[in-house]
Structure formats: C-alpha cells, structure tokens
Amino acid sequence: MICCKECIDLLYDYLEGTLDTETTDSLEEHFQDCPPCISFLKTYQKTTNICRESLAKIEIPEVVQRKLKEFLHKNIQKA
C-alpha cells in the first residue's frame, strides 16, 4: 500500500498517465481510503487545469515550458 508521501510524489506522473498499471492501481486504492489525499488530488488537478488554460492563451517558448515542467516535477517530488 502506498503512503501519503509516496502518493504526493507520484501525482504528476499519475495525472500524465505515465505510471505503470500496478502503481496506478495502488494509488487509486490509496485515494479510496484517504480523504486528505483525494482532496489534494482534486486541488492539484484544478490548479493544473487552470495553468494549462492560462498557458493556452499566451505563447510561451518551448524551452521555457520544458524548464517550467522540469522545475515543477522536481519540486513536487521534494514535497
């Protein structure tokens, strides 16, 4: 079973659909039993959607987008 810390560390990859099936299933099982993590997931999804919508409205150079994604991914793993 995945703990809350591991759950948070895996959120980015979970939402991007890049996790293996076993890890995805473990995360989803954790979400069923952990209201704080499901709440965090929903907030994270909303935040991500707002960012994507905002980015779609302006033109950001590809290199800046890549570096921003790398930064966010790296710092989410530290949380």
C-alpha positions as CSV (number, residue, x, y, z in Angstrom):
1,M,0.0,0.0,0.0
2,I,1.3,3.5,-0.9
3,C,1.6,6.0,1.9
4,C,0.5,9.7,1.6
5,K,4.1,10.9,0.9
6,E,4.5,8.5,-1.9
7,C,1.1,9.4,-3.2
8,I,2.1,13.1,-3.4
9,D,5.4,12.2,-5.1
10,L,3.6,10.3,-7.8
11,L,0.8,12.7,-8.6
12,Y,2.4,14.4,-11.6
13,D,3.2,11.1,-13.3
14,Y,-0.3,9.8,-12.3
15,L,-2.0,12.7,-14.0
16,E,0.2,12.5,-17.0
17,G,-0.6,8.8,-17.4
18,T,3.0,7.7,-17.3
19,L,2.8,5.3,-14.3
20,D,2.7,1.5,-14.7
21,T,-0.6,-0.3,-14.1
22,E,0.4,-1.7,-10.7
23,T,1.4,1.8,-9.3
24,T,-1.7,3.4,-10.8
25,D,-3.9,0.8,-9.1
26,S,-2.1,1.2,-5.8
27,L,-2.6,5.0,-6.0
28,E,-6.2,4.7,-6.8
29,E,-6.7,2.2,-3.9
30,H,-5.0,4.8,-1.6
31,F,-7.3,7.5,-2.8
32,Q,-10.3,5.4,-1.9
33,D,-9.1,5.2,1.7
34,C,-7.6,8.6,2.2
35,P,-9.8,11.7,2.1
36,P,-6.9,14.2,2.5
37,C,-5.0,12.7,-0.5
38,I,-8.1,12.7,-2.7
39,S,-8.8,16.3,-1.7
40,F,-5.2,17.2,-2.5
41,L,-5.5,15.4,-5.9
42,K,-8.6,17.4,-6.8
43,T,-7.0,20.6,-5.8
44,Y,-3.9,19.7,-7.8
45,Q,-6.0,18.8,-10.8
46,K,-7.9,22.1,-10.7
47,T,-4.6,24.0,-10.4
48,T,-3.1,22.1,-13.3
49,N,-6.1,22.8,-15.4
50,I,-6.1,26.5,-14.6
51,C,-2.4,26.6,-15.5
52,R,-2.9,24.8,-18.8
53,E,-5.8,27.0,-19.7
54,S,-3.7,30.1,-19.0
55,L,-0.8,28.8,-21.0
56,A,-3.1,28.1,-23.9
57,K,-3.9,31.8,-24.1
58,I,-0.4,33.0,-24.3
59,E,2.6,31.9,-26.3
60,I,5.4,30.7,-24.2
61,P,8.6,29.5,-25.8
62,E,9.0,25.7,-25.8
63,V,12.3,25.9,-23.9
64,V,10.6,27.9,-21.1
65,Q,7.7,25.4,-21.0
66,R,10.1,22.5,-20.7
67,K,12.1,24.1,-17.9
68,L,8.9,25.0,-16.0
69,K,7.6,21.4,-16.2
70,E,11.0,20.1,-15.1
71,F,11.1,22.5,-12.2
72,L,7.5,21.7,-11.1
73,H,8.2,17.9,-11.4
74,K,11.4,18.2,-9.4
75,N,9.8,20.2,-6.6
76,I,6.7,18.1,-6.4
77,Q,8.9,15.1,-5.7
78,K,10.6,17.0,-2.8
79,A,7.2,17.8,-1.1
